[in-house]
């Protein structure tokens, strides 16, 4: 079977009731264009979200609709070709961060991002996925992490953390309540998260552990759009959690790790979990409300919060980070469109792993810049390490001097001293 | 006609504020079902609009259409808009008479050849050389053909001009015909109704001034924005129809309770017009609110379609059986087709080759 045929078979397999309903319901109003930062910042109509799905739409018509089948048989509807999929690859991968803002804008309720995610299944099966994302996925499957970090890297951080804090970092502790998973960006670049969670969990008396065979939450399979590969990566966490008999798995500050673990997970592995998934921000807010998380001192700098798309739009985690920020940041301000309608940093959905997309993602950062320019802050806090890297890149590209910090670390910096 | 006078300037002179003008534009945009943003476009275009020349010809008619337009809402912004076109000829409204009146029409037709709007009310008698209605010694047919030549577009105001109307009712002694039966080479817009709703006339004119073209029309040449739905669709008594509550006579309990007038011959279900939404007499009400069924005056041949008090025909049992069989057959076909579709999807799932990291190489 040719790669193209394999891709088309995958499209046919992916098209389901919701997709048929969405394509049927689409009224071609174009409102999704103004919801997508790739359109608003370039004004190029090819970035209209629903347009990115054109080949999928045609296959749906040709395979599943009466008139489409008829026109296809009569030669009036052209078959989807390799060249066409190659032309669509940058639209489906480089100019979509799976941020889901278009799905909120659609007046007839079409979940457009759901369809882009499904379309990627056929794109990757037909061989039309970006090289950068292929490389990241290969590293994730082969080495254990898209950024090439491995257990040795993690062990080094654990030893350093234990030395620095004087606290032990539990590893492979059976029967712990919570299993902490991290993102590769945290392990590789923002390793201060190790000591942050160690100190917070110590103060709050949380029974937790890390797993030597399930520490990496980033799921490149979701980003490249292959459920087969996504499931393979996810199984590592599921097996580790069930081996250690934990009650909860903590999703790290990483948008697509959260989506993979929390929302796609059971469908990917084909059965329910024997544990629950909670985002680190949700857990910290829960500890706060129970009085187990106490902070001291305030950070007087003017601060704002960048809502990671997967957290707000998929998970509805909007209030929790604000509750936490209000503990330590008296000069907290909201940027325009914050919360559910926040604009993507431009690097989600595998775009930041795709070198070819770099000029485009830096260009569309103008939207985030405008949001920041409107409020003039010194510090931007976020709860996704991928957003954090993209924000740093974008700010540097625009010569803006704004600090970027992770929410968990910010809270850890202000932990009440009695517990330090 | 003062060419330099823009509409906005004239309105200011007459004490109409810009705010009132914008409200009118927004109302027009929504009446015509234009996108929300177009209210400003309407305002901009109308404000700068030069008064186009309009020639209004009245043929076999009762002047009810003119009455509807000039008296029912007067004076409102709508009638002022009407002032803002250059009405160069209108029997009833013009001050001039006799030779001076006819000269004014001739002058306008020459000066604005190819640009003026021709409004017609009344049907045109064609039998016996059109002798049944003449003006200044010339037949209506002659006048229409002459005026139509130089018109940019023709607006047939009222059911007589649009569809022949009462003069065309059996036995049609004068051989009355509609404008569209006689003129084939000009865009014609039918604003039917006996009489038509004033805002429909002003709405069409506003559309023409704004966009320079006529609005979207239905298969009978009527603007869809106003004739797109039936009276029945928008009737405030529709819930009673849906509940099967009907007035049986004009003085029974059902009539007093304001139930549906379907069984008393209301033609709402087959009549396309905007009465139920825009209403009459400055928004006071429409016939059904006064307790009488719709007579269907905006539809062709309404005068020969039987008694106004005979209920519309209901589907017979046979139709129901046929429809039932068709529905079952259609559902059966749909089930068969969707089973095929499901089998196809399942086949793809079964033959799915698992994607491995090796597939990402090359």
Interface residues (C-beta under 8 A of the other chain):
Chain A: X1 X6 X9 X10 X12 X13 X15 X16 X63 X64 X66 X124 X125 X127 X129 X134 X137 X138 X141 X142 X224 X226 X228 X229
Chain B: X337 X341 X344 X345 X348 X349 X351 X352 X353 X354 X355 X356 X357 X359 X360 X361 X362
